């Protein structure tokens, strides 16, 4: 009779394993689903970093017409009286003066301002992509935390069943007391793990709210189910996309163009600027009017310490900008390869875990449960089978999240979405994710 009761307890435990995912899905549907698309739309509108970068770009665009415009003219008013030399001159002075840069200088200044605006445009795009990637990584990490809590909670219920079974068997002398203690220790470890996951969840909530410019304590729902399509694009193609469309590299290229225009402007500083002044004269004594036209030339007299050093400065900045581009290119290509190999590793491990390890671990747990029910398997074997399955399930979800996080980084590096280069797994990607 006792043996029959023990078998019934283990049947209930097995049922809990199979029904756990169904019940968890049912409870999850009652919670608010956190849509990634909705978060992405919100972050592009509300994130302060994106908005600040956009405003810097707008400000730089407004500089272009200013740089191409002549300096403001000067209105001049005065009074003169020269009685020493006949005829005596006495009367008002009035006119205006205008500074005129040497031909070509204003055009170069406008080009420099335009290149700076284009650089800031690329920095805005880079900031936008970086923030979106950070949001995606936090969202996927939150998904992993929720899935981990779901798996651990399900195993906690199963461990409680194991503890009850061990107590029942110990009471009739069919199990050692250490089986009960070991079950209780594992239950305590599960509670400890849940506390860590809860803290991690709250931290991720605060991180996502920070990116969305929300109060850190604002609640968030449960992330949607994660789909993991294969990345079909090759590494050389990713490198080509990065070199062609990466905003970071394009911003560095614009810095080089701006520096080249700065060198041209520095060399043109050897040429003089002009001051044109036109004055009207009034002689009150003879009731007559006259005028004066003056042309001033600004001579670059101190060219050794001014214009020549300006050219040296511009050339040094140009060389530095080229080295910055080379360094940025190496860094981008390294990050592309690093993220790419992470996606490749994750895809291989997802396939192995989903198609081999988790089904095998599930069968091992079921066999251990059946053996323990009839006294052919000790409690340690049963417990190890459960913990092995749990770790394999957690590893599967961790690799899925790592894959999507790596893809998010690749999209930021290559300047856009890679959705067109992805396809579903050949088999059902959901098989083996939740069901043991």
C-alpha positions in Angstrom: 0.0 0.0 0.0 2.8 2.4 0.9 4.6 1.5 -2.3 1.5 2.3 -4.2 1.1 5.7 -2.5 4.7 6.5 -3.3 4.2 5.8 -7.0 1.1 8.0 -6.9 3.2 10.8 -5.5 5.8 10.5 -8.2 3.1 10.4 -10.9 1.9 13.7 -9.5 5.4 15.0 -9.7 5.7 13.9 -13.3 2.4 15.5 -14.1 3.7 18.7 -12.5 6.7 18.7 -14.9 4.5 18.3 -18.0 1.7 20.7 -16.9 4.1 23.3 -15.4 4.8 25.0 -18.8 1.1 25.0 -19.7 0.2 26.6 -16.3 3.0 29.1 -16.6 1.9 30.1 -20.1 -1.6 30.5 -18.8 -0.5 32.7 -16.0 1.8 34.7 -18.2 -1.0 35.6 -20.6 -2.8 37.3 -17.7 0.2 39.6 -17.2 1.0 42.7 -19.3 3.1 41.7 -22.3 6.2 43.9 -22.8 6.5 44.5 -26.6 10.0 45.2 -27.9 8.6 47.1 -30.9 6.7 49.4 -28.6 9.8 50.0 -26.5 11.9 50.8 -29.6 9.3 53.3 -30.8 9.3 54.9 -27.3 13.1 55.0 -26.9 13.7 56.9 -30.2 11.2 59.6 -29.1 12.1 59.9 -25.4 15.7 58.9 -24.8 17.7 62.0 -23.7 20.9 60.9 -25.4 19.2 60.5 -28.8 17.4 63.8 -28.4 20.6 65.6 -27.4 22.5 64.2 -30.3 19.7 65.2 -32.7 19.7 68.8 -31.3 23.5 69.0 -31.7 23.0 68.0 -35.3 20.3 70.7 -35.8 22.5 73.3 -34.2 25.4 72.4 -36.5 23.2 72.7 -39.6 22.3 76.2 -38.5 26.0 77.1 -38.4 26.5 76.5 -42.2 24.8 79.7 -43.5 26.4 81.7 -40.8 29.9 80.6 -41.8 29.2 81.4 -45.5 28.0 85.0 -44.7 30.1 88.1 -44.8 30.9 89.7 -41.5 28.5 92.4 -40.3 29.1 95.8 -41.8 29.9 98.8 -39.6 28.0 102.0 -39.6 30.1 105.1 -38.9 29.1 108.5 -37.7 31.3 111.5 -36.6 32.0 115.2 -36.8 35.1 116.9 -38.1 36.5 120.4 -37.8 39.8 121.3 -39.3 40.4 125.1 -38.9 44.2 125.0 -39.1 44.5 124.7 -42.9 42.3 126.9 -45.1 39.8 126.3 -46.4 38.3 125.4 -43.0 36.5 122.1 -43.0 33.7 121.7 -40.6 30.8 119.2 -40.7 29.4 115.7 -40.2 30.9 112.4 -41.2 28.7 109.3 -42.0 29.3 106.0 -43.8 29.8 102.3 -43.5 32.6 99.8 -43.5 32.7 96.2 -44.7 35.3 93.5 -44.0 35.7 91.3 -47.1 37.6 88.0 -46.8 39.9 86.9 -49.6 37.9 85.1 -52.3 37.4 81.4 -51.4 37.7 81.8 -47.6 33.9 82.0 -47.0 33.3 79.0 -49.2 35.8 76.9 -47.3 34.4 78.0 -44.0 31.0 76.9 -45.2 32.3 73.6 -46.3 34.0 73.0 -43.0 30.7 73.8 -41.2 28.8 71.5 -43.6 31.2 68.6 -42.9 30.9 69.2 -39.2 27.1 69.0 -39.5 27.4 65.8 -41.5 29.7 64.4 -38.9 27.2 65.2 -36.1 24.4 63.6 -38.2 26.4 60.4 -38.2 27.1 60.7 -34.5 23.3 61.1 -34.0 22.7 57.9 -36.0 25.4 56.1 -34.0 23.9 57.2 -30.7 20.5 56.1 -31.8 21.7 52.7 -32.9 23.8 52.3 -29.7 20.8 53.1 -27.5 18.5 50.8 -29.4 21.1 48.0 -29.1 21.4 48.7 -25.3 17.6 48.5 -25.0 17.4 45.2 -26.9 20.2 43.7 -24.8 18.4 44.7 -21.6 15.1 43.4 -22.9 16.6 40.1 -23.9 18.3 39.9 -20.5 14.9 40.5 -18.8 13.4 37.8 -20.9 16.1 35.4 -19.6 15.4 36.4 -16.0 11.7 35.8 -16.4 12.3 32.4 -18.0 14.8 31.5 -15.4 12.4 32.3 -12.6 9.7 30.2 -14.4 12.0 27.2 -14.6 13.3 27.6 -11.0 9.8 28.0 -9.7 8.6 24.9 -11.5 11.6 22.9 -10.1 10.9 24.3 -6.6 7.4 22.8 -6.7 9.0 19.5 -7.9 11.6 19.6 -5.1 8.8 20.1 -2.6 7.2 16.9 -4.0 10.5 15.2 -3.6 10.8 16.2 0.0 7.3 14.9 0.7 8.2 11.6 -1.0 11.5 11.3 0.9 9.7 12.0 4.2 7.0 9.4 3.4 9.7 6.8 2.5 11.8 7.7 5.6 8.8 7.2 7.9 8.4 3.6 6.8 12.2 2.9 6.7 12.6 2.9 2.9 14.9 6.0 2.7 17.6 7.6 4.7 17.0 10.8 6.6 19.7 12.5 4.6 17.4 12.3 1.6 15.0 14.7 3.4 17.8 17.0 4.4 19.2 17.1 0.9 15.8 18.0 -0.5 15.4 20.8 2.0 18.9 22.1 1.2 18.1 22.2 -2.5 14.8 24.0 -1.8 16.7 26.6 0.2 19.2 27.0 -2.7 16.2 27.5 -5.0 14.9 30.2 -2.8 18.3 31.9 -2.8 18.4 31.7 -6.6 15.0 33.2 -6.9 16.0 36.1 -4.6 19.0 36.8 -6.9 16.8 36.6 -10.0 14.3 39.0 -8.4 17.1 41.5 -7.7 18.3 41.1 -11.3 14.8 41.7 -12.6 14.4 44.9 -10.7 17.8 46.2 -11.9 16.9 45.5 -15.5 13.6 47.3 -15.0 15.5 50.3 -13.8 17.9 50.0 -16.7 15.1 49.9 -19.3 13.2 52.8 -17.6 16.4 54.8 -17.7 16.7 54.4 -21.5 13.0 55.2 -21.9 13.4 58.3 -19.7 10.9 56.9 -17.2 11.1 56.9 -13.4 13.3 53.9 -12.4 10.5 52.4 -10.2 7.9 52.3 -13.1 6.6 48.7 -13.5 7.2 46.7 -16.6 5.4 43.7 -18.0 6.6 40.3 -19.0 8.7 40.2 -22.3 7.2 38.4 -25.2 8.3 34.9 -26.3 11.7 35.1 -27.9 12.2 33.9 -31.5 15.7 33.1 -32.6 16.1 33.0 -36.4 19.4 31.9 -37.8 21.8 34.6 -39.1 22.6 33.6 -42.7 24.9 36.5 -43.6 28.6 35.8 -43.9 31.4 37.6 -41.9 32.9 39.2 -45.1 29.5 40.6 -45.9 29.1 41.9 -42.4 32.5 43.6 -42.6 31.4 45.2 -45.9 28.2 46.5 -44.4 30.1 47.9 -41.4 32.7 49.7 -43.6 30.0 51.1 -45.8 27.2 52.0 -43.4 28.6 52.1 -39.8 27.8 55.6 -38.5 30.9 55.6 -36.4 33.1 55.1 -39.4 31.2 57.6 -41.5 31.6 60.1 -38.7 35.3 59.6 -38.7 35.4 59.9 -42.5 33.5 63.2 -42.2 36.1 64.4 -39.7 38.8 63.7 -42.3 36.9 65.7 -44.9 36.4 68.6 -42.5 40.1 68.5 -41.7 41.1 68.6 -45.3 38.9 71.7 -45.8 40.5 73.2 -42.7 44.0 72.6 -44.3 42.9 74.4 -47.4 41.5 77.3 -45.4 44.7 77.5 -43.3 46.8 77.8 -46.5 44.5 80.5 -47.8 45.1 82.5 -44.7 48.4 83.6 -46.3 46.2 85.8 -48.6 45.1 89.2 -47.2 41.6 90.2 -46.3 40.2 93.6 -47.2 38.3 96.4 -45.4 36.2 98.7 -47.6 35.0 102.0 -46.1 32.8 104.6 -47.7 32.3 107.9 -46.0 30.0 110.9 -46.8 31.4 114.4 -45.8 29.5 117.6 -45.1 31.2 121.0 -45.1 28.8 123.3 -43.4 30.9 126.5 -44.1 30.6 126.2 -47.8 27.3 124.2 -47.8 28.8 121.4 -49.8 29.1 117.6 -49.6 31.9 115.2 -50.4 32.8 111.6 -50.0 35.7 109.3 -49.3 36.3 105.6 -50.3 39.0 103.8 -48.4 40.4 100.3 -49.1 42.3 98.6 -46.3 44.4 95.5 -46.8 45.2 93.2 -43.8 48.8 92.1 -44.4 49.8 88.7 -43.0 53.0 90.2 -41.7 53.5 87.6 -38.9 53.1 84.6 -41.1 56.0 82.8 -39.5 54.3 82.5 -36.1 50.7 82.7 -37.3 49.7 81.4 -40.8 52.5 78.9 -41.0 51.8 77.5 -37.6 48.1 77.4 -38.5 48.9 75.2 -41.5 51.0 72.9 -39.3 48.1 72.7 -36.8 45.6 71.8 -39.6 47.9 69.2 -41.1 48.5 67.6 -37.7 44.7 67.5 -37.0 44.2 65.9 -40.5 46.8 63.2 -39.7 45.2 62.6 -36.3 41.7 62.3 -38.0 43.1 59.7 -40.4 44.6 57.7 -37.6 41.3 57.9 -35.7 39.5 56.4 -38.7 42.0 53.6 -38.9 41.6 52.9 -35.2 37.8 53.1 -35.4 37.8 50.7 -38.4 39.9 48.1 -36.6 37.7 48.4 -33.5 34.5 48.1 -35.5 35.8 45.0 -37.4 36.9 43.4 -34.2 33.5 43.9 -32.7 31.8 42.6 -35.8 33.8 39.4 -35.7 33.4 39.0 -32.0 29.6 39.3 -32.2 29.5 37.1 -35.3 31.3 34.2 -33.7 29.0 34.6 -30.6 26.0 34.1 -32.9 27.6 31.1 -34.5 28.4 29.5 -31.1 24.9 30.2 -29.8 23.3 28.7 -32.9 25.3 25.5 -32.5 24.6 25.2 -28.8 20.9 25.9 -29.2 20.6 23.1 -31.7 22.6 20.7 -29.5 20.7 21.6 -26.3 17.3 21.6 -28.0 17.6 18.4 -30.0 19.9 16.3 -27.9 20.8 17.3 -24.4 17.4 18.4 -23.1 15.5 15.4 -24.5 18.2 13.1 -23.0 18.1 14.9 -19.7 14.3 14.7 -19.6 14.4 10.9 -20.2 17.1 10.6 -17.5 14.9 12.4 -15.0 11.8 10.3 -15.9 13.8 7.1 -15.5 15.2 8.3 -12.2 11.7 9.2 -11.0 10.4 5.7 -11.9 13.4 4.0 -10.4 13.2 6.0 -7.1 9.5 5.2 -6.8 10.3 1.4 -6.7 13.5 1.8 -4.7 16.0 1.0 -7.5 17.5 4.5 -7.7 18.8 6.5 -4.8 17.7 10.1 -4.0 21.0 11.7 -5.0 20.6 10.3 -8.6 17.1 11.6 -8.7 18.1 15.0 -7.5 21.1 15.3 -9.9 18.8 14.4 -12.8 16.5 17.2 -11.9 19.3 19.8 -11.4 21.0 18.7 -14.7 17.7 19.2 -16.6 17.3 22.6 -14.9 20.8 23.8 -15.8 20.4 22.6 -19.4 17.1 24.5 -19.8 18.7 27.6 -18.3 21.7 27.2 -20.6 19.3 26.9 -23.6 17.6 30.2 -22.8 20.9 31.8 -22.0 22.2 30.9 -25.5 19.0 32.2 -27.1 19.4 35.5 -25.3 23.1 35.7 -26.1 22.4 35.1 -29.8 19.8 37.9 -30.0 22.1 40.3 -28.0 24.9 39.6 -30.4 22.6 40.3 -33.4 21.6 43.6 -31.7 25.2 44.6 -31.5 25.8 43.6 -35.1 22.9 45.8 -36.2 24.4 48.8 -34.3 27.8 48.1 -35.9 26.5 47.7 -39.5 24.1 50.6 -39.4 20.7 48.9 -39.7 18.4 45.9 -39.3 19.6 42.4 -40.3 16.1 41.0 -40.4 16.3 40.3 -44.1 19.4 38.1 -43.6 17.8 35.8 -41.1 15.7 32.6 -41.4 14.0 30.2 -39.0 15.7 27.1 -37.7 15.0 24.0 -39.8 13.2 22.5 -36.9 10.7 24.0 -34.5 12.8 26.4 -32.4 10.4 26.1 -29.5 10.8 22.3 -29.2 12.5 21.4 -26.0 12.6 25.0 -24.6 10.1 24.6 -21.8 9.0 21.0 -22.0 11.3 18.4 -20.3 
